Amino acid sequence: MTSSAPSPGTPAAPLHQTLILIVEDEPAIATAIAKRLGAEGARTIVSGDGLDAVAQAKAAHPDLVLLDIMLPGIDGLEACRRIQEDRPVPVLMLTARDDETDKLIGLGVGADDYMTKPFSMRELVARVKALLRRVDRAKQLAQDGSGSAPIQAGDVVIDQAQRRVWRGTDEVHLTPTEFDLLVYLASNPRTVLTREKLLEQVWDWVDASGTRTVDSHIKAVRRKLGADLIRTVHGVGYAFEPVDGGSAAASPAEPAA
Ligand code: CA
């Protein structure tokens, strides 16, 4: 019996056949990241400039983009928008400070995960693998239809097959991560979910530093969908509290009273 069996939720997925675009203007960091991901079996492209990164993403169709926020040319924020506009691709954004991460999540930039510098290469690899697993899982759910049943929670409707969300009659646009977070919360209504549980289920990655990511994404979902839907349980986590329709303006055609 080996003592190093991976836990069920985190298979030691190799990164071979994965193409990763590394956008980082500090050559020492870019080289170190490329070397480490290369050792894990990934192919890498390095770009040190925002505009060049957009062009590289368009030309090479990477499976994942690691994107530094402070770049020459256009910054990581604008580069992320342009890259996503062309073709959806998972983006892991590298930020300098925690409050910068909060700000970016608040802006709904569309990155799937954030890492604050300095980080360890071990953490980076774990996050890259977790993000790729999430993307695979979402693709599978969309394909096999098992996750395609719409979720109705109070006046919120979530179409998992199309990845669209409505509150009442208004469609709400969420980033991929916000969507996954909402699906998990709404699938467990009136249940207190710890930050660690949310990290594990939505990000597929548990680390003390990640709980801040959860808080920031909750803030973003509240801002877009309404603050009344997600209750903070101080010191513990969050609970989704469905609100029946009719609380806002006129409700749509109501099949049942
Ligand atoms: Ca930089």
py3Dmol code that shows the C-alpha trace and the ligand (Angstrom):
import py3Dmol

protein = """\
ATOM      1  CA  MET A   1       0.000   0.000   0.000  1.00  0.00           C
ATOM      2  CA  THR A   2       1.345   3.371  -0.880  1.00  0.00           C
ATOM      3  CA  SER A   3       0.872   6.204   1.520  1.00  0.00           C
ATOM      4  CA  SER A   4       0.920   8.848  -1.182  1.00  0.00           C
ATOM      5  CA  ALA A   5      -2.379   8.088  -2.896  1.00  0.00           C
ATOM      6  CA  PRO A   6      -3.890  11.320  -4.171  1.00  0.00           C
ATOM      7  CA  SER A   7      -7.159  12.367  -2.569  1.00  0.00           C
ATOM      8  CA  PRO A   8     -10.201  11.573  -4.745  1.00  0.00           C
ATOM      9  CA  GLY A   9     -10.994  15.191  -5.521  1.00  0.00           C
ATOM     10  CA  THR A  10      -7.529  16.012  -6.757  1.00  0.00           C
ATOM     11  CA  PRO A  11      -6.119  13.543  -9.270  1.00  0.00           C
ATOM     12  CA  ALA A  12      -2.512  14.212 -10.155  1.00  0.00           C
ATOM     13  CA  ALA A  13      -3.476  15.456 -13.602  1.00  0.00           C
ATOM     14  CA  PRO A  14      -0.415  15.887 -15.767  1.00  0.00           C
ATOM     15  CA  LEU A  15      -0.168  19.001 -17.855  1.00  0.00           C
ATOM     16  CA  HIS A  16       1.080  17.364 -21.024  1.00  0.00           C
ATOM     17  CA  GLN A  17      -0.744  18.392 -24.186  1.00  0.00           C
ATOM     18  CA  THR A  18      -1.647  21.616 -22.397  1.00  0.00           C
ATOM     19  CA  LEU A  19      -0.611  24.891 -23.999  1.00  0.00           C
ATOM     20  CA  ILE A  20      -0.196  27.729 -21.529  1.00  0.00           C
ATOM     21  CA  LEU A  21       0.363  31.372 -22.461  1.00  0.00           C
ATOM     22  CA  ILE A  22       2.421  33.145 -19.799  1.00  0.00           C
ATOM     23  CA  VAL A  23       2.031  36.925 -19.909  1.00  0.00           C
ATOM     24  CA  GLU A  24       4.591  38.501 -17.598  1.00  0.00           C
ATOM     25  CA  ASP A  25       6.977  41.383 -18.263  1.00  0.00           C
ATOM     26  CA  GLU A  26       9.526  40.401 -15.628  1.00  0.00           C
ATOM     27  CA  PRO A  27      11.782  37.968 -17.511  1.00  0.00           C
ATOM     28  CA  ALA A  28      13.030  36.201 -14.369  1.00  0.00           C
ATOM     29  CA  ILE A  29       9.492  35.400 -13.221  1.00  0.00           C
ATOM     30  CA  ALA A  30       8.325  34.446 -16.722  1.00  0.00           C
ATOM     31  CA  THR A  31      11.270  32.098 -17.166  1.00  0.00           C
ATOM     32  CA  ALA A  32      10.797  30.481 -13.768  1.00  0.00           C
ATOM     33  CA  ILE A  33       7.089  29.879 -14.458  1.00  0.00           C
ATOM     34  CA  ALA A  34       7.767  28.497 -17.944  1.00  0.00           C
ATOM     35  CA  LYS A  35      10.448  26.183 -16.583  1.00  0.00           C
ATOM     36  CA  ARG A  36       8.221  24.828 -13.827  1.00  0.00           C
ATOM     37  CA  LEU A  37       5.175  24.318 -16.055  1.00  0.00           C
ATOM     38  CA  GLY A  38       7.454  22.745 -18.671  1.00  0.00           C
ATOM     39  CA  ALA A  39       8.678  20.292 -16.032  1.00  0.00           C
ATOM     40  CA  GLU A  40       5.027  19.363 -15.458  1.00  0.00           C
ATOM     41  CA  GLY A  41       4.694  18.538 -19.140  1.00  0.00           C
ATOM     42  CA  ALA A  42       3.010  21.708 -20.399  1.00  0.00           C
ATOM     43  CA  ARG A  43       3.995  23.586 -23.518  1.00  0.00           C
ATOM     44  CA  THR A  44       4.403  27.291 -22.865  1.00  0.00           C
ATOM     45  CA  ILE A  45       4.507  30.550 -24.768  1.00  0.00           C
ATOM     46  CA  VAL A  46       5.846  33.660 -23.039  1.00  0.00           C
ATOM     47  CA  SER A  47       4.762  37.201 -23.787  1.00  0.00           C
ATOM     48  CA  GLY A  48       5.930  40.313 -21.964  1.00  0.00           C
ATOM     49  CA  ASP A  49       3.493  42.801 -23.433  1.00  0.00           C
ATOM     50  CA  GLY A  50      -0.303  43.197 -23.308  1.00  0.00           C
ATOM     51  CA  LEU A  51      -0.959  43.733 -27.003  1.00  0.00           C
ATOM     52  CA  ASP A  52       1.431  40.976 -27.995  1.00  0.00           C
ATOM     53  CA  ALA A  53      -0.351  38.650 -25.542  1.00  0.00           C
ATOM     54  CA  VAL A  54      -3.708  39.306 -27.216  1.00  0.00           C
ATOM     55  CA  ALA A  55      -2.162  38.505 -30.608  1.00  0.00           C
ATOM     56  CA  GLN A  56      -0.476  35.359 -29.267  1.00  0.00           C
ATOM     57  CA  ALA A  57      -3.728  34.137 -27.712  1.00  0.00           C
ATOM     58  CA  LYS A  58      -5.517  34.667 -31.003  1.00  0.00           C
ATOM     59  CA  ALA A  59      -2.854  32.845 -32.996  1.00  0.00           C
ATOM     60  CA  ALA A  60      -1.993  29.953 -30.698  1.00  0.00           C
ATOM     61  CA  HIS A  61      -5.323  29.124 -28.957  1.00  0.00           C
ATOM     62  CA  PRO A  62      -3.823  28.342 -25.540  1.00  0.00           C
ATOM     63  CA  ASP A  63      -5.705  26.128 -23.068  1.00  0.00           C
ATOM     64  CA  LEU A  64      -5.018  28.565 -20.260  1.00  0.00           C
ATOM     65  CA  VAL A  65      -3.587  32.067 -19.853  1.00  0.00           C
ATOM     66  CA  LEU A  66      -1.497  33.242 -16.902  1.00  0.00           C
ATOM     67  CA  LEU A  67      -1.842  36.990 -16.931  1.00  0.00           C
ATOM     68  CA  ASP A  68       0.165  39.526 -14.968  1.00  0.00           C
ATOM     69  CA  ILE A  69      -1.850  42.674 -14.239  1.00  0.00           C
ATOM     70  CA  MET A  70       0.866  45.344 -14.636  1.00  0.00           C
ATOM     71  CA  LEU A  71       2.142  45.150 -18.199  1.00  0.00           C
ATOM     72  CA  PRO A  72       3.557  47.489 -20.793  1.00  0.00           C
ATOM     73  CA  GLY A  73       1.233  48.332 -23.672  1.00  0.00           C
ATOM     74  CA  ILE A  74      -2.227  47.522 -22.388  1.00  0.00           C
ATOM     75  CA  ASP A  75      -2.595  46.238 -18.816  1.00  0.00           C
ATOM     76  CA  GLY A  76      -3.713  42.742 -17.818  1.00  0.00           C
ATOM     77  CA  LEU A  77      -7.279  43.939 -17.321  1.00  0.00           C
ATOM     78  CA  GLU A  78      -7.692  45.132 -20.886  1.00  0.00           C
ATOM     79  CA  ALA A  79      -5.702  42.182 -22.241  1.00  0.00           C
ATOM     80  CA  CYS A  80      -8.072  39.818 -20.406  1.00  0.00           C
ATOM     81  CA  ARG A  81     -11.116  41.536 -21.929  1.00  0.00           C
ATOM     82  CA  ARG A  82      -9.692  41.355 -25.447  1.00  0.00           C
ATOM     83  CA  ILE A  83      -8.528  37.761 -25.116  1.00  0.00           C
ATOM     84  CA  GLN A  84     -11.929  36.663 -23.759  1.00  0.00           C
ATOM     85  CA  GLU A  85     -13.737  38.636 -26.434  1.00  0.00           C
ATOM     86  CA  ASP A  86     -11.986  36.680 -29.132  1.00  0.00           C
ATOM     87  CA  ARG A  87     -12.464  33.250 -27.585  1.00  0.00           C
ATOM     88  CA  PRO A  88     -13.306  32.124 -24.041  1.00  0.00           C
ATOM     89  CA  VAL A  89     -10.230  30.707 -22.328  1.00  0.00           C
ATOM     90  CA  PRO A  90      -9.503  30.158 -18.637  1.00  0.00           C
ATOM     91  CA  VAL A  91      -7.476  33.018 -17.191  1.00  0.00           C
ATOM     92  CA  LEU A  92      -5.475  32.942 -13.970  1.00  0.00           C
ATOM     93  CA  MET A  93      -4.534  36.497 -13.086  1.00  0.00           C
ATOM     94  CA  LEU A  94      -1.386  37.413 -11.192  1.00  0.00           C
ATOM     95  CA  THR A  95      -1.785  40.438  -8.941  1.00  0.00           C
ATOM     96  CA  ALA A  96       0.539  42.405  -6.723  1.00  0.00           C
ATOM     97  CA  ARG A  97      -1.720  42.872  -3.712  1.00  0.00           C
ATOM     98  CA  ASP A  98      -4.813  41.358  -2.107  1.00  0.00           C
ATOM     99  CA  ASP A  99      -6.794  44.602  -2.369  1.00  0.00           C
ATOM    100  CA  GLU A 100      -5.990  44.706  -6.073  1.00  0.00           C
ATOM    101  CA  THR A 101      -7.527  41.233  -6.371  1.00  0.00           C
ATOM    102  CA  ASP A 102     -10.677  42.448  -4.595  1.00  0.00           C
ATOM    103  CA  LYS A 103     -10.918  45.375  -6.981  1.00  0.00           C
ATOM    104  CA  LEU A 104     -10.516  43.210 -10.065  1.00  0.00           C
ATOM    105  CA  ILE A 105     -13.123  40.705  -8.944  1.00  0.00           C
ATOM    106  CA  GLY A 106     -15.444  43.606  -8.195  1.00  0.00           C
ATOM    107  CA  LEU A 107     -14.974  44.842 -11.742  1.00  0.00           C
ATOM    108  CA  GLY A 108     -16.028  41.466 -13.096  1.00  0.00           C
ATOM    109  CA  VAL A 109     -13.032  41.252 -15.376  1.00  0.00           C
ATOM    110  CA  GLY A 110     -13.738  37.641 -16.259  1.00  0.00           C
ATOM    111  CA  ALA A 111     -10.619  36.010 -14.931  1.00  0.00           C
ATOM    112  CA  ASP A 112     -11.333  32.608 -13.378  1.00  0.00           C
ATOM    113  CA  ASP A 113      -8.873  32.772 -10.546  1.00  0.00           C
ATOM    114  CA  TYR A 114      -6.399  35.166  -8.981  1.00  0.00           C
ATOM    115  CA  MET A 115      -3.044  34.704  -7.311  1.00  0.00           C
ATOM    116  CA  THR A 116      -1.282  37.357  -5.292  1.00  0.00           C
ATOM    117  CA  LYS A 117       2.483  37.721  -5.704  1.00  0.00           C
ATOM    118  CA  PRO A 118       4.722  36.414  -4.337  1.00  0.00           C
ATOM    119  CA  PHE A 119       3.504  32.846  -4.729  1.00  0.00           C
ATOM    120  CA  SER A 120       5.243  29.507  -4.661  1.00  0.00           C
ATOM    121  CA  MET A 121       5.613  27.523  -7.865  1.00  0.00           C
ATOM    122  CA  ARG A 122       3.988  24.597  -6.094  1.00  0.00           C
ATOM    123  CA  GLU A 123       0.902  26.729  -5.446  1.00  0.00           C
ATOM    124  CA  LEU A 124       0.886  28.001  -9.002  1.00  0.00           C
ATOM    125  CA  VAL A 125       0.951  24.486 -10.458  1.00  0.00           C
ATOM    126  CA  ALA A 126      -1.833  23.361  -8.109  1.00  0.00           C
ATOM    127  CA  ARG A 127      -3.996  26.321  -9.130  1.00  0.00           C
ATOM    128  CA  VAL A 128      -3.373  25.765 -12.830  1.00  0.00           C
ATOM    129  CA  LYS A 129      -4.369  22.117 -12.522  1.00  0.00           C
ATOM    130  CA  ALA A 130      -7.442  22.980 -10.452  1.00  0.00           C
ATOM    131  CA  LEU A 131      -8.559  25.542 -13.010  1.00  0.00           C
ATOM    132  CA  LEU A 132      -8.141  23.093 -15.894  1.00  0.00           C
ATOM    133  CA  ARG A 133     -10.154  20.496 -13.958  1.00  0.00           C
ATOM    134  CA  ARG A 134     -12.952  23.017 -13.419  1.00  0.00           C
ATOM    135  CA  VAL A 135     -13.083  23.844 -17.101  1.00  0.00           C
ATOM    136  CA  ASP A 136     -13.178  20.147 -18.038  1.00  0.00           C
ATOM    137  CA  ARG A 137     -15.952  19.514 -15.545  1.00  0.00           C
ATOM    138  CA  ALA A 138     -18.036  22.410 -16.884  1.00  0.00           C
ATOM    139  CA  LYS A 139     -17.559  21.132 -20.447  1.00  0.00           C
ATOM    140  CA  GLN A 140     -18.608  17.629 -19.438  1.00  0.00           C
ATOM    141  CA  LEU A 141     -21.702  18.907 -17.651  1.00  0.00           C
ATOM    142  CA  ALA A 142     -22.679  20.918 -20.694  1.00  0.00           C
ATOM    143  CA  GLN A 143     -22.140  17.913 -22.974  1.00  0.00           C
ATOM    144  CA  ASP A 144     -23.693  14.993 -21.103  1.00  0.00           C
ATOM    145  CA  GLY A 145     -26.715  16.996 -20.082  1.00  0.00           C
ATOM    146  CA  SER A 146     -26.695  15.615 -16.542  1.00  0.00           C
ATOM    147  CA  GLY A 147     -26.149  19.065 -15.211  1.00  0.00           C
ATOM    148  CA  SER A 148     -28.478  20.734 -17.628  1.00  0.00           C
ATOM    149  CA  ALA A 149     -31.657  20.761 -15.547  1.00  0.00           C
ATOM    150  CA  PRO A 150     -32.501  24.375 -14.819  1.00  0.00           C
ATOM    151  CA  ILE A 151     -32.287  25.341 -11.170  1.00  0.00           C
ATOM    152  CA  GLN A 152     -35.146  27.419  -9.797  1.00  0.00           C
ATOM    153  CA  ALA A 153     -34.504  28.968  -6.410  1.00  0.00           C
ATOM    154  CA  GLY A 154     -37.126  31.532  -5.515  1.00  0.00           C
ATOM    155  CA  ASP A 155     -37.094  34.152  -8.258  1.00  0.00           C
ATOM    156  CA  VAL A 156     -33.686  33.044  -9.545  1.00  0.00           C
ATOM    157  CA  VAL A 157     -33.526  30.710 -12.543  1.00  0.00           C
ATOM    158  CA  ILE A 158     -30.247  29.164 -13.640  1.00  0.00           C
ATOM    159  CA  ASP A 159     -29.954  27.465 -17.018  1.00  0.00           C
ATOM    160  CA  GLN A 160     -26.914  25.253 -16.589  1.00  0.00           C
ATOM    161  CA  ALA A 161     -26.793  24.049 -20.186  1.00  0.00           C
ATOM    162  CA  GLN A 162     -26.625  27.586 -21.550  1.00  0.00           C
ATOM    163  CA  ARG A 163     -24.920  28.986 -18.456  1.00  0.00           C
ATOM    164  CA  ARG A 164     -27.440  31.846 -18.198  1.00  0.00           C
ATOM    165  CA  VAL A 165     -29.060  33.354 -15.118  1.00  0.00           C
ATOM    166  CA  TRP A 166     -32.242  35.351 -14.528  1.00  0.00           C
ATOM    167  CA  ARG A 167     -33.615  37.092 -11.495  1.00  0.00           C
ATOM    168  CA  GLY A 168     -37.311  37.559 -12.167  1.00  0.00           C
ATOM    169  CA  THR A 169     -37.440  38.646 -15.792  1.00  0.00           C
ATOM    170  CA  ASP A 170     -33.993  40.267 -15.820  1.00  0.00           C
ATOM    171  CA  GLU A 171     -31.068  38.339 -17.202  1.00  0.00           C
ATOM    172  CA  VAL A 172     -27.922  38.751 -15.115  1.00  0.00           C
ATOM    173  CA  HIS A 173     -24.476  38.364 -16.667  1.00  0.00           C
ATOM    174  CA  LEU A 174     -21.987  36.525 -14.501  1.00  0.00           C
ATOM    175  CA  THR A 175     -18.370  35.585 -15.075  1.00  0.00           C
ATOM    176  CA  PRO A 176     -17.687  31.808 -15.297  1.00  0.00           C
ATOM    177  CA  THR A 177     -16.519  31.689 -11.688  1.00  0.00           C
ATOM    178  CA  GLU A 178     -19.462  33.721 -10.406  1.00  0.00           C
ATOM    179  CA  PHE A 179     -21.755  31.361 -12.300  1.00  0.00           C
ATOM    180  CA  ASP A 180     -20.204  28.232 -10.756  1.00  0.00           C
ATOM    181  CA  LEU A 181     -20.397  29.811  -7.312  1.00  0.00           C
ATOM    182  CA  LEU A 182     -24.068  30.708  -7.741  1.00  0.00           C
ATOM    183  CA  VAL A 183     -24.927  27.206  -8.998  1.00  0.00           C
ATOM    184  CA  TYR A 184     -23.378  25.634  -5.928  1.00  0.00           C
ATOM    185  CA  LEU A 185     -25.038  28.080  -3.525  1.00  0.00           C
ATOM    186  CA  ALA A 186     -28.451  27.805  -5.177  1.00  0.00           C
ATOM    187  CA  SER A 187     -28.201  23.998  -5.274  1.00  0.00           C
ATOM    188  CA  ASN A 188     -27.904  24.083  -1.488  1.00  0.00           C
ATOM    189  CA  PRO A 189     -30.462  26.704  -0.464  1.00  0.00           C
ATOM    190  CA  ARG A 190     -30.822  27.753   3.182  1.00  0.00           C
ATOM    191  CA  THR A 191     -27.653  25.859   4.017  1.00  0.00           C
ATOM    192  CA  VAL A 192     -24.640  27.450   5.635  1.00  0.00           C
ATOM    193  CA  LEU A 193     -21.619  26.760   3.457  1.00  0.00           C
ATOM    194  CA  THR A 194     -18.171  27.474   4.813  1.00  0.00           C
ATOM    195  CA  ARG A 195     -15.622  29.371   2.750  1.00  0.00           C
ATOM    196  CA  GLU A 196     -13.467  26.253   2.718  1.00  0.00           C
ATOM    197  CA  LYS A 197     -16.356  24.170   1.374  1.00  0.00           C
ATOM    198  CA  LEU A 198     -17.044  26.731  -1.347  1.00  0.00           C
ATOM    199  CA  LEU A 199     -13.370  26.813  -2.304  1.00  0.00           C
ATOM    200  CA  GLU A 200     -13.258  23.042  -2.493  1.00  0.00           C
ATOM    201  CA  GLN A 201     -16.454  22.744  -4.541  1.00  0.00           C
ATOM    202  CA  VAL A 202     -16.142  25.738  -6.845  1.00  0.00           C
ATOM    203  CA  TRP A 203     -12.408  26.308  -7.185  1.00  0.00           C
ATOM    204  CA  ASP A 204     -11.357  22.716  -6.550  1.00  0.00           C
ATOM    205  CA  TRP A 205      -8.577  24.109  -4.441  1.00  0.00           C
ATOM    206  CA  VAL A 206      -8.343  24.671  -0.715  1.00  0.00           C
ATOM    207  CA  ASP A 207      -5.843  27.050   0.793  1.00  0.00           C
ATOM    208  CA  ALA A 208      -6.128  29.593   3.559  1.00  0.00           C
ATOM    209  CA  SER A 209      -5.303  32.403   1.135  1.00  0.00           C
ATOM    210  CA  GLY A 210      -8.230  31.372  -1.043  1.00  0.00           C
ATOM    211  CA  THR A 211     -10.961  32.323   1.403  1.00  0.00           C
ATOM    212  CA  ARG A 212     -10.465  35.945   0.431  1.00  0.00           C
ATOM    213  CA  THR A 213     -11.177  34.984  -3.174  1.00  0.00           C
ATOM    214  CA  VAL A 214     -14.488  33.512  -2.011  1.00  0.00           C
ATOM    215  CA  ASP A 215     -15.449  36.733  -0.197  1.00  0.00           C
ATOM    216  CA  SER A 216     -14.650  38.867  -3.229  1.00  0.00           C
ATOM    217  CA  HIS A 217     -16.670  36.685  -5.593  1.00  0.00           C
ATOM    218  CA  ILE A 218     -19.631  36.643  -3.174  1.00  0.00           C
ATOM    219  CA  LYS A 219     -19.489  40.446  -3.199  1.00  0.00           C
ATOM    220  CA  ALA A 220     -19.564  40.466  -6.987  1.00  0.00           C
ATOM    221  CA  VAL A 221     -22.525  38.055  -7.183  1.00  0.00           C
ATOM    222  CA  ARG A 222     -24.437  40.141  -4.635  1.00  0.00           C
ATOM    223  CA  ARG A 223     -23.777  43.303  -6.566  1.00  0.00           C
ATOM    224  CA  LYS A 224     -25.144  41.799  -9.776  1.00  0.00           C
ATOM    225  CA  LEU A 225     -27.969  39.669  -8.429  1.00  0.00           C
ATOM    226  CA  GLY A 226     -29.068  41.501  -5.300  1.00  0.00           C
ATOM    227  CA  ALA A 227     -27.625  41.597  -1.800  1.00  0.00           C
ATOM    228  CA  ASP A 228     -30.681  39.903  -0.258  1.00  0.00           C
ATOM    229  CA  LEU A 229     -29.970  36.486  -1.798  1.00  0.00           C
ATOM    230  CA  ILE A 230     -26.779  35.588   0.011  1.00  0.00           C
ATOM    231  CA  ARG A 231     -26.639  35.794   3.774  1.00  0.00           C
ATOM    232  CA  THR A 232     -23.332  36.157   5.598  1.00  0.00           C
ATOM    233  CA  VAL A 233     -22.967  33.864   8.566  1.00  0.00           C
ATOM    234  CA  HIS A 234     -20.270  35.655  10.500  1.00  0.00           C
ATOM    235  CA  GLY A 235     -17.163  33.664  11.128  1.00  0.00           C
ATOM    236  CA  VAL A 236     -18.588  30.684   9.236  1.00  0.00           C
ATOM    237  CA  GLY A 237     -19.548  31.344   5.645  1.00  0.00           C
ATOM    238  CA  TYR A 238     -22.551  32.020   3.456  1.00  0.00           C
ATOM    239  CA  ALA A 239     -26.079  30.766   2.857  1.00  0.00           C
ATOM    240  CA  PHE A 240     -28.287  31.202  -0.198  1.00  0.00           C
ATOM    241  CA  GLU A 241     -31.744  32.455   0.807  1.00  0.00           C
ATOM    242  CA  PRO A 242     -34.249  32.194  -2.038  1.00  0.00           C
ATOM    243  CA  VAL A 243     -36.624  35.124  -2.391  1.00  0.00           C
ATOM    244  CA  ASP A 244     -40.029  34.492  -3.910  1.00  0.00           C
ATOM    245  CA  GLY A 245     -40.939  36.523  -6.970  1.00  0.00           C
ATOM    246  CA  GLY A 246     -42.980  39.673  -6.730  1.00  0.00           C
ATOM    247  CA  SER A 247     -40.646  41.383  -4.300  1.00  0.00           C
ATOM    248  CA  ALA A 248     -39.279  43.654  -6.993  1.00  0.00           C
ATOM    249  CA  ALA A 249     -41.464  45.145  -9.722  1.00  0.00           C
ATOM    250  CA  ALA A 250     -44.043  43.110 -11.615  1.00  0.00           C
ATOM    251  CA  SER A 251     -43.458  39.383 -11.715  1.00  0.00           C
ATOM    252  CA  PRO A 252     -43.722  37.597 -15.068  1.00  0.00           C
ATOM    253  CA  ALA A 253     -46.537  35.229 -15.941  1.00  0.00           C
ATOM    254  CA  GLU A 254     -47.013  33.249 -12.770  1.00  0.00           C
ATOM    255  CA  PRO A 255     -48.060  29.650 -13.347  1.00  0.00           C
ATOM    256  CA  ALA A 256     -48.906  29.145  -9.675  1.00  0.00           C
ATOM    257  CA  ALA A 257     -49.825  31.613  -6.990  1.00  0.00           C
TER     258      ALA A 257
END
"""
ligand_1 = """\
1
CA
Ca 4.368 43.218 -14.337
"""
view = py3Dmol.view(width=600, height=400)
view.addModel(protein, "pdb")
view.setStyle({"model": 0}, {"cartoon": {"style": "trace"}})
view.addModel(ligand_1, "xyz")
view.setStyle({"model": 1}, {"stick": {}})
view.zoomTo()
view.show()
